[in-house]
Amino acid sequence: MRPSVAHANRSSALERQAFADDVAYYLTRSPRQLPSRYFYDALGTALFEAICELPWYGITRAERALLERHGADILARVQPLSTLIELGPGSGDKLATLLDARSSPRSITVHLVDVSAAALSLSARTLAEIDGVDVVPHQTTYEAGLVETASARSARPGRTLALFLGSNIGNFDPPGADAFLCAIRASLAVGDALLVGADLVKPERDLLLAYDDPLGITAAFNNNLLVRINRELGGDFRLQDFAHRALWNPEHSRVEMHLVARARPRVRIPPASLDVTFEPGETIWTESSYKYEPHGIVDMLALAGFRLVDQWIDGRARFAITLVEAV
């Protein structure tokens, strides 16, 4: 049954209000912030896909190469496999790479979880032509998606493999990462598995080029947050008043992205009841991307209730995928 227009309008209004509430909360914190989950509207999703093709951003290529090289081994370690869940599927290319490594096109249900409708549509199209795959999209948060899929998975025999790729775990601060991995563990049965992709610590110059590329695509991705606030919440950010900045914070092992006020811009966002004046040089902190050492990834997953199955590392690109089992 299709949702009614009234239901869809109510849902849209609730999402808009949640967006406004988040903007009001985070822009009045010190330092000022905006949640990175709001990067991924249709334009933001397209910009991120472009970032993944940049020569200075090697995460996607390294992860895909590891999946191509070790996909059959990964799947062999999680048999009999009946269900896949990908949290944040992006274009669906990496999941398609893993599915191509199956020894036979045995029927499998794939749950895609993302807040971005554009990402879900793109990944569903990517997977649509693969034999034996039943795709179920969930436009919601990761945590809610895990809950939504639980009953469907419990009614299906076989094991579940959850995927959290693209170093998305690095967007959580350490306490948040621990809590999120515990939430994933709570949603899985003993013997189910989790595959995590995580970027490793590398030279500062390489990290900064990945997050402040010479073509300015990452800067556009960052500034699109302001465009989205203007479009959806009636804000009046002027893009020329803010500059993109990426920096490496070695103390916390993270790359940070900020939007830096060039002068003293005044910004009004009526649905968020905000009227804010920025001081020159004041920043909006939009994203953190934590970088890891291989043993740190294993320790973090063990703390959440997982046992190491195997870990594969691209030494040149400094990227790791880690397969663990729920215990």
Order of alpha helices (4+ residues) and beta strands (2+ residues): alpha-beta-alpha-alpha-beta-alpha-beta-alpha-beta-alpha-beta-alpha-beta-alpha-alpha-beta-beta-beta-beta-beta-alpha-beta-beta
